[in-house]
């Protein structure tokens, strides 16, 4: 199965986002690496992951 993610940066002034697709067997490490590539980063930016349900509510964890 393929999942599609919209990754948005907050508090940068203008809307900045990327849409990526990942296989369901991917790990958070894989996700991290794809995000680095999508934004052309060198693994030097602070980051955190937030997961929202499809209705927009946050998943507590």
QUISUL-V669143 format. One record per helix or strand. SS is the DSSP state (a for helix, b for strand). FROM is the first residue (numbers start at 1). LEN is the number of residues. If there is no record, write none. Layout:
BEGIN
SS;FROM;LEN  SS;FROM;LEN
END
This chain:
BEGIN
b;2;8  b;16;8  a;28;11  b;52;1  b;58;1
END
